[in-house]
Amino acid sequence: MKHLFRSLAFVGSLLLLTQNQPLHAQSIYASDAISDSVSLPAGTIHRFSLDEALQYGQQHNTQVKNALLDILIQEQTNRGVAAAAMPSVSASGSLTDNLKLQTTLLPGEFLGQPAGTFVPVTFGTTYNTTAGVDANQVLFDGQVFIGLKARRTSMDWKKAQAEVTKEGIRTNIYKLYYQLVVSRTQMELIQANIDRISKLRHDTQLMYENGVSEKLDVDKIDVQLVNLNTEKQKTMVTIANGYNGLKVLLGMPVADQLVLTDTLSEDQIKSGILVEADFNYEKRNDYKSLQLMKELDEFNVKRYKYSKLPTLNLAASYSKQNQQNTLSFSGDWFTSSFLALRLNIPIFSGFAKNAQIKQAGFELQQADNQLFELKQTIDNEIVTAKNNFTSAISIMDYQKKNMNLAEEVYNQTKKKYEVGAGSQTEINTAQTDLKAAEANYISALYDAVIAKVDFLKATGSL
């Protein structure tokens, strides 16, 4: 019955959540079947509906938390961009001890000495002390101007990226949560099979004791019971790993207990989601993110174009200087200051700016191509998801009817067997068919849940 666990088995690889995770039984469902088989210390109990699980995941999942930190990082980056347009002021000071003043040779005739001779002269003082303030203000810089305009788009892009991350986590939580809810039905069917075969074993034992049946018939049923209990144990382990995977996905300590309080019916799965008449691409977070990326590429083209324009800065400086032969801050302090308007006109940069403009233009064309491709992908995803969901619903209905029919066939075959009108082979065949029908129904139920989530995600409704 490998396909009975096909959908649940995916939790072993979903985001590598269950890989190398220890088995914990604090995840409660159905009749606490797992808790009956494994006993571990209890941790904090979390009783979550789907909405509560989604909310918890949005607050504790590591990927979501890092995406939100990216927004805060971008906020500080924007502050750095804004700082480029604000005045910059700095203060400086220095104390110089001229251990050995430099000697300069002056022509002798300057000092009344014979021509052709030189007189050594030392200028300066032993100690020079300077303190000053410098200020600079950008009056015009095209790249700074573009950077200021791009701040909001950069922040919106980071927020859109965070929404893409959140949506991915929501999708996985939806799927895993409901698959674990569906596992209740799976365990109920396995237990019903065990109860059914146990009853058959009891009846066959009585028939054997009364000489109506053979010991071989009892032994065959015992083999079925062992197989069913083994199947039950394996299923419980798979489901327990699924709960561990959901905990890690939510950002919850694996030692905590997780109780899923929502139920899932076929009517809930079918409930009206096939309405996409009002769909627009803006509902998709990945599309909005790519649009914002294109806007940033457009800003990039402008930034490189504006880099060819002149820049204008205003600079000012005010300083005091003290010069003495003793280490003292008394005496005269001499003032110096200036105010400067600096114009920088780019003339030639080895064609680097032209290359940057062309490169940015090509990247913008790539963004256009990516948007076009994403639209096609979204259109295909919606059509495919709708087809898959419609098909999954039909298959689920068919498999439900088939399972009910197989159960009816088994019950009728058992009645014939009990009155001696049927054989052990017939009842074994009916039991095998019933198990296969139940497996197909569970598989169809899983597929329908996944198909619904995929459709909601494709239409931006998740």
C-alpha positions, 0 to 999 in steps of 0.5 A: 500500500505504498500509495496510501502514504504517498502524500504524507511521505512528502513531509520527509522532504518538504523543505528538508523539515523532517530530515534527521529529526527525532520522533516526538509524539507530542503531536495529538490527532484523532484518538491520540494514536501516536501518544498511545505508542510513544511516551515522551515528556510533555512540552508547551501545548499549542492548540492551533486552528489553521489561521492560528498556525499561519499567524504563529508561522508568520511570527516565528518562522526563521525565513519570515523573520529574516525577510522582515529584517531585510526591510529594516536593513533597507530602511537604514540603507535609505537613511544612508542614501538620504545622508548624501544629500545632507550637510556633512560637518567634521571637526579636527584638531592636531598637536605637532611637536617638531622635534627637529626643525628643518634647516633652510639655506638662504643665499649669503647676499640676502643677509649681507654675506659674500655672494656664493655663500649660504647661511643656514636658517631655521624657520617655525616653532617647536609646537604647532596646535591647530583646531578647525571645523569643515562643512560640505553640502551637495548642491547638485549631483544627479546620482544622489538625486536618483538615489533619493527618488529610488528610496521608496521603490527600494523599500516597496521591493523589500516588502514585496520580497517579504510577502513572497517569502511569507506566501511560500511559508503559508503555502507549506503550512496550508498543505502540511496542516491539512494533510495532517488533518486528513491523516485522521481519516487515514488512521480511522480507516486503518483502525476500522480495518483492524476492528473488522478483521479482528471481528472476522478472526473472532467469528472464524475462530468460533467456526473453527471450534465448531468444525465449520472452518479450518485452522488455516483460515484462522492463521490467514486472518492472523497474518492479515492482522499482523500486517495491518498493525505493522501498517498502523505503526508505520503510518503513525511514525510517518504522521509523527514526523509530519508533525515534527516537520510542521513544528519546524516550519512554524518555528516551534520547538520540536519538544512542544505539543501541537494539537490541530483543532480544525477539521476538513470535510469534502464540502470544505475542499470543494467550497467555491474557489474556482472564481478568477474572473476578477484576477489581475497579475497585481494579486501575485506577490512575485509579479509585484516584486518583479515590477518593482525590480524593473522600476529599480532597473529604470532608476539605475539607467537614469543614475548612470545617465546623470553621472555624466552631468556636472556636480556642484558642492559648497564647502566651508572651513574655519580653523585656529592655529597656535605656534609656540616654542613651549607646550602651551595653549596660551598666546595668540591663535591665528584664524583662517577660513574659506567658503568655496563653490566647487564645480566638477565637470566630467569630460572623459572617463574612458567610455566607462559611463557609456558602458554602464548606461548600456549595461543597465539598459540591457538589464532593463530589457531583461526585466521586461522579458522576465515580466512577460515570461512571468505573465505566461507562467501565471496564466499557465499555473492558473489553468493547470491548477484549475484543471488539477483541482477540478480533476481532483474533486471528481476523482475524490468523489469517485473514490469515495463512492468506490470505497463505500461500494467496496465496504458493502461488497465486503459486508455482503461477502462476510455474511455469506461466509458466516452462513457457509455460502462463501469461501475464505478466498472470497472474503480475503479478496473483498478485504483486499479490494476494500483496503485498496479502495480506502488507499485510493480514497485517502490519496484522492483526498490528499491530492484534492487538498494540495490542488486547492492550495495550489489553485489559491496560490496561483490566483494570488488568493492564499 
